[in-house]
Amino acid sequence: MADAKEKLARAITAKFTQIMNNPREIEKVVRQAASTIERQKISKRFFEDTYKKLYTPTELDTRPFLNIGPGSFRHVHWRTSDKKYDGEAWTKMRRGIEQPEVDYDWDLYSRKGMPEADNFFKVIYLSHVIEHLFPEDVDHMLSEIRRLLEPHGLVRIVCPDAHLMATAYTNEDWMFFFHYLSVKTQRYDFPIPDQDLRERCARFLLDWVSLAVNEGNPQQVPKGQASAFIEKHSDIYSALDAAAAMSSREVNMKIGAHVSWYTPQKLMSLLTKAGFTQVTVSRHLQSQEPILRDPVYFDRTDPEMSMFVEARR
């Protein structure tokens, strides 16, 4: 992975030098940037107006919108909550990226309530959070979200779609996985390897839903045996369950990796069980709530591998 990332960094530097030495290239890039900036300004004005039209000034002053696990997200009308890992935010701990302070330091592993009144929020959003939690933590979180939402308030949950990944693996669609591994994260350089595609993708799949291939986890699937581990189970979802069951709670409280998996049907069932109504599958940037359609702030993480589910209290 380091070689691929270093190669990309060198390519970026070379391209930058080429552009800076060519006035026509500079003009082309600046024009593109100017167009992008002005279009973003139009979008920003639209969503600023949307907030004003949908909510009163008094409502906006209370900031009745919550983003759980926000990463770098900050918005004037929104509140944020997150867990810290040894005193650091997840983005700082895992990626070395500084993150502004959140409004609520809420450790979902503690299964304590978030320190806010019942019915306080109109909208709650969480993107790529629940896969970092164990099933019992998710049950607690959904119960808290329902308590925190006002009647008819909406929750939107975005997370990896295990159905997409399971289908890709079953159909031997290895390029589904290598697009992420090579293009999005540069874990592999080009050309895409010819050997051991099944094993490489199997290992990635187990890593995406569990600590079963994490070197710090007490129980591990040995190297070179990820595909055999999957194939020894009656179906792929049973294999994912078995891998997730190997994940150490103690280890994940320190590293915040993926330890669970969801399909739209599985998550909808959990939401219904938690007492939510109007549970529906949504799509990328197609929320029932207009403010959640802002592409600058929402549904940004791996949309091609994600699922989107909404429900109302």
N, C-alpha and C positions, 0 to 999 in steps of 0.2 A: 504493500500500500504506500509506503514512504517513497518508493521509486516513482510510482505513478503521480503522486502529489508533487514531488520535486520536478518531474518532467513538465507538469502543467504549469508550475510556477515559472519555470524557465521559458516556456512558450509564451506566457503572459508578458514577461519582461521583454522578450524579443519583439512581440507584437507592439507593445508600448513604444519601444525604441523606433520601430519602423514607422509608426503613425507620427511620432513627434518629429521625424526627419522629413516628412512629406506634408507640405502645406495643404494640399488637396485632401489628404486623408484627415488632417486636423479639422478642416472645414466640415467634412462629411460627418465625423464623429460628433462635433459640436452641434451641428444641425439636428442630428438624431437625438442628442441629449436634450436640446432645447425643446424639441417636439414632445419628448417624453415628459419633461418637467411641466410643460403647459397643459398637457392632457391630464396629468396627475392633479394639477390645480383645479381643473374642471371637476374631476371626480371628488376631490376634497370638498369643494364648495357644495356639490350635490349632497354629500352625506352630512355635512354640517347643517344644511337646510332640512334634511330629513329628520335629524334629531329635533330641531326646533318645531317642525310641523307635527311630529308624533307625540311629543312630550312637552309639558308646561315648564316654564323656567324654574318653578319650585321643585318639580320632579327631577330636573337635570341637576339642580344644586345638590341633591342628595346622592348623586352618582349611583343609581339603583341597578347597575349592571356589573356582573362579576365574571372575571376570567380566572379560572383555576389552572395553575401551572402555566403561567403566561410567558415564560422565557423573557425576551426583550420587549414584549408588548407593553405599551403604556398609552393610555388615551385619557383625555381630559374628563370624559364622562364616565369612565370605568374604574372600578376597584379591582385589585388583584390579590390572589392568595397563593402561597407556595410553601413547600417544605424545604428546610435547609439540611444540607449534608455536611456534618462537622463544621457548622457555622457558615457554610457557603451555599449559594443558590446552585441549582442543578446545572445551569449553563456555565457557571464559573468552574464547578467541580469537574464536569465532563469535557467541556470544550475550551475552558480558559477565557470565556467571554464574561466581562463584567455585566452585572444586572442591577438595575435600580432597585431600591427597597420596595417591598410589596406592602399592601395595606394590612394583610392578615398573614401572620406566620402560623400556618395551619398544617400540621403533620398528620396526614391521613393515616399513616401507620399507627398512630396513637389511638385511633378510633374515638377521639374526643370531638365534641361539637365545635363548629366554628364560632368564634365569639361575635355573633351578630344576632339581631332580633329575628323572630319569626316573620315571615311574609315581607322581608325587606326588599328583595330583589325582583325586578321585572324580567330580567333575562340573565341566564347563567350559561357560560360557554366554556368548554374544555376541549382542547385539541391535543391528541397524543399524550394522554395522561393515564387513562384507565389500564393500559397495557403494562404500566409500571407498578400496578397494584395487585395484591392477591385477592381472590374472590371475596373473602370476608371483608376486606377493606372497601371493595367496590360496593358491596351491600350497604355498608355504613355510609359511604359517601352519597349514594343515591338517596338514602333516607334523609341525610342532612340537606341535600339540594332541595328535596321536596319541602322540607321545613322552612328553608330560607326563601323559597319562591312565594310570591303573592299568588292568590287564586288566579288561575289561567295563565300564570307566568310560564315562560318557555325555557327549556334546557336544550342545548345543541351539543352533541357529543361526536367528536371526530376521532377516529383511531384506525390503525391498520386493519384491513379487511382480510381476515384469515381465509374466507371463502375464495377470494382471488388467488391468494398464494397457494392454497391447497389444490385448487383447480389447475393452476400453472404447473405445479409439481406432478400431479397425476397425469397431465397431458404431455409431460416432458417438454414443457415450454421453458427451456433454460434461459432464453433471452429475457424473459420477464424478470428474472432475478439478476441477470448480468447487466441489465440497464441500470439498476440501482448500484450494483457493485462496481461497475466500470465508469459510468457516466456521472452518476450523482455523488458517489463517495470516493472514486478513484482507488478502490481497494485492489483492483486489477488493472494492469496496463493493457493496451492493445498490442497484438491481436488477442481476441478472447481465446482462452486456453482450449485446446482440442481434447485434452485428457481429463477424466474424472469430473465431467460436468455434473453428473447426478450427485456425486459425493459432495462437491463444493456447494451445490444448491441445497442439498439436504442439511448440511452444516449451517448454512445461512438461515434456513427455515427454522431449525431448532433454536438458533441464537436469537431469532426474532420473537420467539414466544416463551423463552425460558432461560435459565442459567445452566442448562444441561451441557453446554460446550464451553462454559466459562471456567477458566483455569482456577479461579478463586472459589468455585463452588465445591462443597464436600463430595457431592455425587456428580459424576461426569460421564458422558458418552465418550468413549475413547476415540482418539483421532483416527480417521479412516473408517469409522463404523457408523456414521450418522445415517447413511442410507439404509444400512442393515437394521438399525434401530427402528426406523420408520416402517420398514417392510415386515418386521416381525409382529406388528400389531394388526388387528382385524381391519382397521381403516385408518386413514390419515389423521382424522380428528382424535381417535384414541391415542395415536402416537403423540400428538401435540399435548393432550392431557397428561400422558405419562411423563413427557419432558418437563412440562410446567410443574408437576408434582415433585420433581427432583430439585426445584429451586429453593435455595436457603433464604428464609426470611431475614435472618441475621445479616447475611452477606448483602442482600438487596437494600436493606435499610441504609447501607453505606454507599452503594454505587448507583442505585436507582435505574437498573436495567429493565428490560422487558421480562415479565414473569407470567403473562396470561395472554389469552387470545380471544377474539370475538368475531362472530359473523353478524350480519344485520339481524337475523332471526334470534340469535342468542342474546344480543343486547336488548332487542325489543321485548323479549320475554322477561328479562331482569327489570326493565323499566315498568312494565305492566305489574309485575309482582310487587314492586316498590310503591305502587299506588298511583302511578302517572296515567294520564289519559291521552287520547289522540296521538298515540305513539306511531310514528311514521318514518319511513326511509326517505331521506332527502338526497340532494346531490350537491356537487361542488358549487358554492356560492349561490345556492338556490333556497336559502332559508325562508321560512314563513315570516321571519322578522326582517324588515327591510334593512335595519342597521347592521345585520350580520352578513350582508351581501357586499360589504366593502372589501375589495381584494387586497388593499394595503394592510389590513389588520387581521383578516379571518381566512380560514381554510387554505393556509399557505404551505403547510408541511406535507410533502409527498402526496399530493391529491390523487395521483394516478394509482396509488396503492392503498388509498384510504376509503373508508365508508363514513356516511353522515347520517345520523339518526337524531330525530327531534321528538320531544314529548312536552305535554303541558301538565301543570299541576291540576 
